[in-house]
Amino acid sequence: MKTGYSALNVDRLYALLSDYFLIAALLLVNIVSIFFIKKLSYYQIILTSMIISVICFFQFLATFDKSILFYNLFYIFISFFFTMIWKLELEESVYNPNFDNRNLRSSGLRKVNVRLMDKSSNSVDGVIQNWSKNSFFIACSDLTLNINDVIDVEMKYQGIDFKFEAKIATQSADGFGLYIMKEKNKSTLNWLDFYDIITDRGIHPINV
């Protein structure tokens, strides 16, 4: 506003994009990668943040405007925490099947019988291949579930039944990634009980 231009001036915005075309292109690529939850997006975010920070620092050296330095430090702070949060999100089991169906060796929790059922009574059986406290990925040969439904999950492990609800987060040619929904009914054993049991027995995704 001090220069007589509105913050929403289209010509100024076009000039800014022209001057920093590379940054604008990187931001667009980042948005697409994050939208499709690509693992490469983690490194793209780091690269883009570093480039923007360096540009802002050189602008500060050229003008010695303390507000530029303040906003740059604030941007670095926010970028760091967003990057860490995104890294944790990408490590969730729903995005990492943790197996290859071309492997000859069987993998996953083969001793656990798992059945998924949607609200239309379509059901599929599968093998849990990767899991965490709040999610798991299950390999299925049949993918006929309605992915928009809340899924009823029934599991049997060493004669013990576990029942809970989950929501499908990802689907691939190999199976489904599901997030566990918060349990309201505590009358039956649920995913957290199962997770605690196998964790106490030293069963982790890396060694099955």
FENPELIN-V289839 format. One record per pair of residues at least 24 apart in sequence whose ideal C-beta (glycine too) atoms are under 10 Angstrom apart, sorted by sequence separation. I is the first residue (numbers start at 1). J is the second residue. D is the distance in whole Angstrom. If there is no record, write none. Layout:
i:I j:J d:D
i:I j:J d:D
This chain:
i:52 j:76 d:9
i:114 j:138 d:6
i:116 j:140 d:8
i:120 j:144 d:10
i:122 j:146 d:7
i:147 j:171 d:6
i:163 j:187 d:9
i:164 j:188 d:8
i:23 j:48 d:7
i:26 j:51 d:7
i:27 j:52 d:9
i:114 j:139 d:10
i:120 j:145 d:9
i:151 j:176 d:8
i:153 j:178 d:7
i:163 j:188 d:5
i:164 j:189 d:9
i:165 j:190 d:9
i:166 j:191 d:8
i:22 j:48 d:10
i:26 j:52 d:9
i:49 j:75 d:8
i:50 j:76 d:9
i:53 j:79 d:8
i:112 j:138 d:10
i:114 j:140 d:9
i:116 j:142 d:10
i:118 j:144 d:9
i:119 j:145 d:10
i:120 j:146 d:6
i:145 j:171 d:9
i:162 j:188 d:7
i:163 j:189 d:7
i:164 j:190 d:4
i:165 j:191 d:9
i:49 j:76 d:7
i:52 j:79 d:8
i:109 j:136 d:9
i:118 j:145 d:5
i:119 j:146 d:7
i:122 j:149 d:9
i:124 j:151 d:10
i:128 j:155 d:8
i:151 j:178 d:6
i:153 j:180 d:8
i:161 j:188 d:7
i:162 j:189 d:5
i:163 j:190 d:7
i:164 j:191 d:5
i:23 j:51 d:7
i:99 j:127 d:9
i:101 j:129 d:10
i:117 j:145 d:8
i:118 j:146 d:5
i:123 j:151 d:10
i:138 j:166 d:10
i:143 j:171 d:7
i:153 j:181 d:10
i:161 j:189 d:7
i:162 j:190 d:6
i:163 j:191 d:9
i:164 j:192 d:8
i:22 j:51 d:8
i:23 j:52 d:6
i:49 j:78 d:9
i:50 j:79 d:9
i:100 j:129 d:10
i:108 j:137 d:9
i:109 j:138 d:9
i:116 j:145 d:6
i:118 j:147 d:8
i:119 j:148 d:9
i:120 j:149 d:7
i:122 j:151 d:10
i:123 j:152 d:9
i:125 j:154 d:10
i:143 j:172 d:9
i:147 j:176 d:8
i:160 j:189 d:7
i:162 j:191 d:7
i:164 j:193 d:9
i:49 j:79 d:4
i:98 j:128 d:10
i:99 j:129 d:4
i:108 j:138 d:8
i:118 j:148 d:9
i:119 j:149 d:5
i:136 j:166 d:8
i:143 j:173 d:8
i:151 j:181 d:9
i:162 j:192 d:9
i:164 j:194 d:9
i:20 j:51 d:10
i:48 j:79 d:9
i:49 j:80 d:8
i:98 j:129 d:5
i:99 j:130 d:7
i:108 j:139 d:6
i:118 j:149 d:4
i:119 j:150 d:7
i:121 j:152 d:10
i:123 j:154 d:9
i:135 j:166 d:8
i:140 j:171 d:10
i:143 j:174 d:9
i:145 j:176 d:7
i:147 j:178 d:10
i:150 j:181 d:7
i:162 j:193 d:6
i:20 j:52 d:9
i:23 j:55 d:7
i:97 j:129 d:6
i:98 j:130 d:4
i:107 j:139 d:9
i:117 j:149 d:9
i:118 j:150 d:8
i:119 j:151 d:9
i:134 j:166 d:10
i:135 j:167 d:10
i:137 j:169 d:9
i:143 j:175 d:7
i:157 j:189 d:9
i:162 j:194 d:5
i:22 j:55 d:10
i:46 j:79 d:8
i:49 j:82 d:9
i:96 j:129 d:9
i:97 j:130 d:6
i:98 j:131 d:9
i:118 j:151 d:6
i:119 j:152 d:8
i:137 j:170 d:8
i:139 j:172 d:9
i:141 j:174 d:9
i:142 j:175 d:10
i:143 j:176 d:7
i:160 j:193 d:9
i:162 j:195 d:10
i:45 j:79 d:7
i:46 j:80 d:10
i:49 j:83 d:7
i:96 j:130 d:6
i:117 j:151 d:7
i:118 j:152 d:8
i:135 j:169 d:7
i:140 j:174 d:8
i:141 j:175 d:9
i:154 j:188 d:10
i:155 j:189 d:9
i:160 j:194 d:8
i:20 j:55 d:8
i:93 j:128 d:9
i:95 j:130 d:9
i:116 j:151 d:5
i:117 j:152 d:5
i:135 j:170 d:10
i:137 j:172 d:9
i:139 j:174 d:5
i:140 j:175 d:4
i:155 j:190 d:9
i:162 j:197 d:9
i:93 j:129 d:8
i:94 j:130 d:8
i:96 j:132 d:9
i:116 j:152 d:7
i:117 j:153 d:8
i:138 j:174 d:9
i:139 j:175 d:4
i:140 j:176 d:7
i:155 j:191 d:8
i:45 j:82 d:7
i:46 j:83 d:6
i:93 j:130 d:4
i:94 j:131 d:10
i:115 j:152 d:9
i:116 j:153 d:6
i:117 j:154 d:7
i:137 j:174 d:8
i:138 j:175 d:5
i:139 j:176 d:9
i:153 j:190 d:9
i:157 j:194 d:6
i:160 j:197 d:8
i:45 j:83 d:5
i:92 j:130 d:9
i:93 j:131 d:5
i:94 j:132 d:9
i:99 j:137 d:8
i:101 j:139 d:7
i:115 j:153 d:7
i:116 j:154 d:8
i:137 j:175 d:6
i:138 j:176 d:6
i:153 j:191 d:7
i:93 j:132 d:5
i:96 j:135 d:10
i:98 j:137 d:7
i:114 j:153 d:7
i:115 j:154 d:5
i:116 j:155 d:10
i:137 j:176 d:7
i:138 j:177 d:8
i:155 j:194 d:6
i:158 j:197 d:9
i:43 j:83 d:10
i:46 j:86 d:10
i:92 j:132 d:6
i:93 j:133 d:10
i:94 j:134 d:9
i:95 j:135 d:9
i:97 j:137 d:5
i:99 j:139 d:7
i:101 j:141 d:10
i:114 j:154 d:7
i:115 j:155 d:8
i:136 j:176 d:9
i:137 j:177 d:5
i:138 j:178 d:7
i:157 j:197 d:7
i:42 j:83 d:7
i:45 j:86 d:7
i:46 j:87 d:10
i:91 j:132 d:8
i:93 j:134 d:9
i:94 j:135 d:5
i:96 j:137 d:7
i:97 j:138 d:9
i:98 j:139 d:10
i:113 j:154 d:8
i:114 j:155 d:5
i:115 j:156 d:9
i:136 j:177 d:8
i:137 j:178 d:8
i:153 j:194 d:10
i:157 j:198 d:8
i:42 j:84 d:10
i:45 j:87 d:9
i:92 j:134 d:8
i:93 j:135 d:5
i:94 j:136 d:8
i:95 j:137 d:8
i:97 j:139 d:7
i:113 j:155 d:7
i:114 j:156 d:8
i:135 j:177 d:7
i:136 j:178 d:6
i:92 j:135 d:5
i:93 j:136 d:5
i:94 j:137 d:6
i:112 j:155 d:6
i:113 j:156 d:4
i:114 j:157 d:9
i:135 j:178 d:6
i:136 j:179 d:9
i:42 j:86 d:6
i:92 j:136 d:10
i:93 j:137 d:5
i:112 j:156 d:7
i:113 j:157 d:8
i:134 j:178 d:10
i:135 j:179 d:5
i:136 j:180 d:8
i:41 j:86 d:7
i:42 j:87 d:6
i:92 j:137 d:9
i:93 j:138 d:10
i:111 j:156 d:10
i:112 j:157 d:5
i:129 j:174 d:8
i:134 j:179 d:6
i:135 j:180 d:6
i:109 j:155 d:9
i:111 j:157 d:7
i:112 j:158 d:9
i:129 j:175 d:7
i:134 j:180 d:5
i:42 j:89 d:9
i:111 j:158 d:7
i:128 j:175 d:9
i:130 j:177 d:8
i:131 j:178 d:10
i:132 j:179 d:10
i:133 j:180 d:8
i:134 j:181 d:10
i:39 j:87 d:10
i:42 j:90 d:6
i:109 j:157 d:8
i:113 j:161 d:10
i:114 j:162 d:9
i:126 j:174 d:10
i:127 j:175 d:8
i:129 j:177 d:10
i:132 j:180 d:9
i:134 j:182 d:10
i:37 j:86 d:10
i:41 j:90 d:8
i:42 j:91 d:10
i:126 j:175 d:6
i:131 j:180 d:10
i:40 j:90 d:10
i:112 j:162 d:9
i:116 j:166 d:8
i:118 j:168 d:9
i:126 j:176 d:8
i:128 j:178 d:10
i:39 j:90 d:6
i:124 j:175 d:9
i:34 j:86 d:7
i:37 j:89 d:8
i:38 j:90 d:9
i:39 j:91 d:10
i:116 j:168 d:9
i:124 j:176 d:8
i:37 j:90 d:7
i:34 j:89 d:10
i:37 j:92 d:10
i:136 j:191 d:8
i:34 j:90 d:10
i:39 j:95 d:8
i:135 j:191 d:9
i:37 j:94 d:9
i:38 j:95 d:10
i:39 j:96 d:9
i:134 j:191 d:9
i:37 j:95 d:6
i:133 j:191 d:9
i:134 j:192 d:9
i:136 j:194 d:10
i:116 j:175 d:10
i:133 j:192 d:7
i:136 j:195 d:9
i:116 j:176 d:7
i:131 j:191 d:9
i:134 j:195 d:9
i:116 j:178 d:8
i:133 j:195 d:6
i:131 j:194 d:9
i:132 j:195 d:8
i:133 j:196 d:9
i:131 j:195 d:7
i:128 j:194 d:10
i:133 j:199 d:9
i:108 j:175 d:10
i:131 j:198 d:8
i:131 j:199 d:10
i:137 j:205 d:9
i:136 j:205 d:9
i:128 j:198 d:10
i:94 j:166 d:10
i:101 j:173 d:9
i:131 j:203 d:10
i:94 j:167 d:10
i:97 j:170 d:9
i:101 j:174 d:6
i:131 j:204 d:9
i:132 j:205 d:8
i:94 j:168 d:9
i:95 j:169 d:8
i:96 j:170 d:10
i:100 j:174 d:9
i:101 j:175 d:9
i:131 j:205 d:6
i:94 j:169 d:4
i:95 j:170 d:6
i:97 j:172 d:7
i:99 j:174 d:8
i:130 j:205 d:5
i:93 j:169 d:10
i:94 j:170 d:5
i:99 j:175 d:9
i:129 j:205 d:8
i:130 j:206 d:10
i:92 j:169 d:8
i:93 j:170 d:10
i:94 j:171 d:10
i:95 j:172 d:10
i:97 j:174 d:6
i:128 j:205 d:9
i:131 j:208 d:10
i:92 j:170 d:9
i:97 j:175 d:7
i:130 j:208 d:9
i:97 j:176 d:10
i:129 j:208 d:8
i:97 j:177 d:8
i:128 j:208 d:9
i:96 j:177 d:8
i:127 j:208 d:10
i:94 j:176 d:8
i:95 j:177 d:6
i:112 j:194 d:8
i:94 j:177 d:3
i:93 j:177 d:7
i:94 j:178 d:7
i:92 j:177 d:8
i:93 j:178 d:9
i:94 j:179 d:6
i:109 j:194 d:10
i:93 j:179 d:10
i:112 j:198 d:8
i:92 j:179 d:8
i:111 j:198 d:10
i:109 j:198 d:8
i:112 j:203 d:10
i:111 j:203 d:10
i:109 j:203 d:8
i:109 j:205 d:9
i:108 j:205 d:9
i:111 j:208 d:10
i:107 j:205 d:9
i:110 j:208 d:8
i:109 j:208 d:6
i:108 j:208 d:6
i:107 j:208 d:6
i:106 j:208 d:10
i:99 j:205 d:9
i:98 j:205 d:5
i:98 j:206 d:8
i:96 j:205 d:9
i:99 j:208 d:9
i:98 j:208 d:9
i:93 j:205 d:7
i:37 j:169 d:9
i:37 j:170 d:8
